Amino acid sequence: MKVILINGSGGSGKDTVVELVSSYLKNTYSIENISTIDEIKRIARSMGWDNQKDEKGRQFLADLKQAWTKYNNGANEEVLKSLCNYNTYETYSPKEYVIFVHCREPEALAWFKEKLKNHKISVCTLIVKRENITEFFNDADQNVTKFDYDITLINHGNLEDLEVICKDLAEVIYNWALDKKWFIA
């Protein structure tokens, strides 16, 4: 199993990157796309959140995640449990898993890297960067660049440009050549 901890500011193209990379790897790997905020969103909806990822909604989600993390690291523990389950399922699967985990906080990225390595699960970090996007001002969005990522993907062009870049990223993931830092633009 290969886990890619993916991060980037809102609007940088993370989901598009996952979709494009998945299209190149889907014949070889079982691809999953999960987030440390998925369970937070479910809880937020039960509290009346309207699914809007505007400044107010993003702040609400960030505050909920911060509170749960402070209480018992619940959101991250839930994702770790899921990843360990995928690792077990892989034993019975005809394909190896590649799992993208959306994670914003630098301390959570470090925590996941350590925990996954302890579980003997291959892991790397990826940041997607894009110029001229709306900046959000909650802690989760503001701190995305405060981590030393294994792979930096620059998404400054159009969709066709991103397709070429994602093909290169798919090759890196396929070969799992992570003995150095990668800068893909």
C-alpha positions as CSV (number, residue, x, y, z in Angstrom):
1,M,0.0,0.0,0.0
2,K,1.2,3.5,-0.8
3,V,-0.3,6.5,1.0
4,I,0.1,10.0,-0.4
5,L,-0.6,12.7,2.2
6,I,-1.8,15.5,-0.1
7,N,-2.1,19.2,0.8
8,G,-2.5,22.6,-0.7
9,S,-4.5,25.7,-0.3
10,G,-8.2,25.7,-1.2
11,G,-8.6,25.9,-5.0
12,S,-5.1,24.7,-5.7
13,G,-6.4,21.6,-7.6
14,K,-5.9,18.8,-5.2
15,D,-9.0,16.9,-6.2
16,T,-8.2,17.4,-9.9
17,V,-4.7,16.1,-9.3
18,V,-6.0,13.0,-7.6
19,E,-8.6,12.4,-10.4
20,L,-5.9,12.8,-13.1
21,V,-3.3,10.7,-11.4
22,S,-5.9,8.0,-10.7
23,S,-6.8,7.9,-14.4
24,Y,-3.2,6.9,-15.1
25,L,-2.8,4.4,-12.3
26,K,-6.3,2.8,-12.2
27,N,-5.3,-0.3,-14.2
28,T,-2.5,-1.1,-11.8
29,Y,-3.8,0.1,-8.4
30,S,-6.9,0.4,-6.4
31,I,-7.2,4.1,-5.8
32,E,-8.9,5.7,-2.8
33,N,-9.3,9.4,-2.0
34,I,-10.1,10.3,1.7
35,S,-9.7,13.3,3.9
36,T,-9.1,13.9,7.6
37,I,-12.1,16.3,7.4
38,D,-14.6,13.7,6.1
39,E,-16.0,12.8,9.5
40,I,-15.8,16.4,10.6
41,K,-18.1,17.3,7.6
42,R,-20.6,14.6,8.7
43,I,-20.7,16.0,12.2
44,A,-20.9,19.6,10.9
45,R,-23.9,18.7,8.7
46,S,-25.6,17.3,11.8
47,M,-25.1,20.7,13.4
48,G,-26.6,22.6,10.5
49,W,-23.6,23.3,8.3
50,D,-24.8,24.0,4.8
51,N,-21.8,22.4,2.9
52,Q,-20.6,25.8,1.9
53,K,-16.8,26.0,1.9
54,D,-16.7,29.8,2.1
55,E,-14.6,31.6,4.8
56,K,-17.3,31.0,7.5
57,G,-17.7,27.3,6.6
58,R,-14.0,26.6,6.4
59,Q,-13.5,28.3,9.7
60,F,-16.3,26.2,11.3
61,L,-14.8,22.9,9.9
62,A,-11.3,24.0,11.1
63,D,-12.6,24.8,14.6
64,L,-14.4,21.5,14.9
65,K,-11.4,19.5,13.7
66,Q,-9.1,21.5,16.1
67,A,-11.5,20.8,19.0
68,W,-11.7,17.0,18.3
69,T,-7.9,16.9,17.7
70,K,-7.3,18.6,21.0
71,Y,-9.7,16.3,22.8
72,N,-8.4,12.9,21.6
73,N,-6.9,13.3,18.0
74,G,-10.2,11.7,16.9
75,A,-10.3,12.8,13.2
76,N,-6.7,11.6,12.6
77,E,-7.2,8.4,14.5
78,E,-10.3,7.6,12.5
79,V,-8.3,8.0,9.2
80,L,-5.4,5.9,10.6
81,K,-7.8,3.2,11.5
82,S,-9.2,3.2,8.0
83,L,-5.7,3.1,6.5
84,C,-4.8,0.1,8.6
85,N,-8.0,-1.6,7.4
86,Y,-7.1,-1.0,3.8
87,N,-3.7,-2.5,4.5
88,T,-5.5,-5.6,5.8
89,Y,-7.9,-5.7,2.8
90,E,-4.9,-5.4,0.4
91,T,-3.9,-9.0,1.4
92,Y,-7.1,-10.2,-0.4
93,S,-7.1,-7.6,-3.2
94,P,-5.7,-8.4,-6.7
95,K,-4.3,-4.8,-6.8
96,E,-2.1,-2.8,-4.4
97,Y,-3.8,0.3,-2.9
98,V,-2.8,3.9,-3.6
99,I,-4.6,6.1,-1.1
100,F,-4.6,9.9,-1.2
101,V,-5.3,11.4,2.2
102,H,-6.1,15.1,2.3
103,C,-4.5,16.5,5.4
104,R,-3.9,20.2,6.2
105,E,-2.1,20.7,9.5
106,P,1.7,20.3,9.5
107,E,1.6,18.6,12.9
108,A,-0.9,16.1,11.5
109,L,1.2,15.4,8.4
110,A,4.2,14.6,10.7
111,W,2.0,12.5,13.0
112,F,0.7,10.4,10.0
113,K,4.1,9.9,8.5
114,E,5.4,8.6,11.8
115,K,2.4,6.4,12.5
116,L,2.2,4.9,9.0
117,K,5.9,4.1,9.0
118,N,5.4,2.4,12.4
119,H,2.7,0.3,10.7
120,K,5.2,-0.5,7.9
121,I,3.0,1.4,5.4
122,S,4.7,3.4,2.6
123,V,4.0,7.1,2.8
124,C,5.0,10.4,1.2
125,T,3.7,13.9,1.3
126,L,2.6,16.0,-1.6
127,I,1.8,19.7,-1.8
128,V,-0.1,21.2,-4.8
129,K,0.7,24.9,-5.3
130,R,-1.2,27.3,-7.5
131,E,-0.8,31.1,-7.9
132,N,-3.7,33.6,-7.9
133,I,-6.2,31.6,-5.8
134,T,-8.5,32.9,-3.1
135,E,-6.7,32.8,0.2
136,F,-8.5,31.7,3.3
137,F,-7.5,32.8,6.8
138,N,-8.1,29.9,9.1
139,D,-5.1,28.2,10.6
140,A,-5.6,25.0,8.6
141,D,-5.4,26.9,5.3
142,Q,-2.7,29.4,6.3
143,N,-0.2,26.8,7.4
144,V,-0.2,24.5,4.4
145,T,3.3,25.6,3.3
146,K,4.9,25.1,6.8
147,F,6.0,21.5,6.1
148,D,8.9,19.9,4.2
149,Y,7.0,17.9,1.5
150,D,8.5,15.0,-0.4
151,I,6.8,16.1,-3.6
152,T,5.9,19.7,-4.8
153,L,3.5,19.9,-7.7
154,I,3.1,23.3,-9.4
155,N,-0.3,23.8,-11.0
156,H,0.0,27.2,-12.7
157,G,-1.2,26.3,-16.2
158,N,-4.5,25.0,-17.7
159,L,-6.0,21.6,-17.5
160,E,-4.0,20.2,-20.4
161,D,-0.8,21.3,-18.6
162,L,-1.9,19.7,-15.4
163,E,-2.6,16.4,-17.2
164,V,1.0,16.3,-18.4
165,I,2.3,17.1,-14.9
166,C,0.0,14.4,-13.3
167,K,1.3,11.8,-15.8
168,D,4.8,12.6,-14.4
169,L,3.5,12.3,-10.8
170,A,1.8,9.0,-11.7
171,E,5.2,7.7,-12.9
172,V,6.9,8.8,-9.6
173,I,4.1,7.0,-7.6
174,Y,4.3,3.9,-9.8
175,N,8.1,3.7,-9.3
176,W,7.9,5.0,-5.7
177,A,11.2,6.7,-6.3
178,L,11.2,8.7,-3.1
179,D,14.8,8.7,-2.2
180,K,14.9,12.4,-3.1
181,K,12.6,15.4,-3.1
182,W,10.5,15.9,-6.3
183,F,9.6,19.2,-7.9
184,I,7.1,18.6,-10.7
185,A,6.0,21.6,-12.8
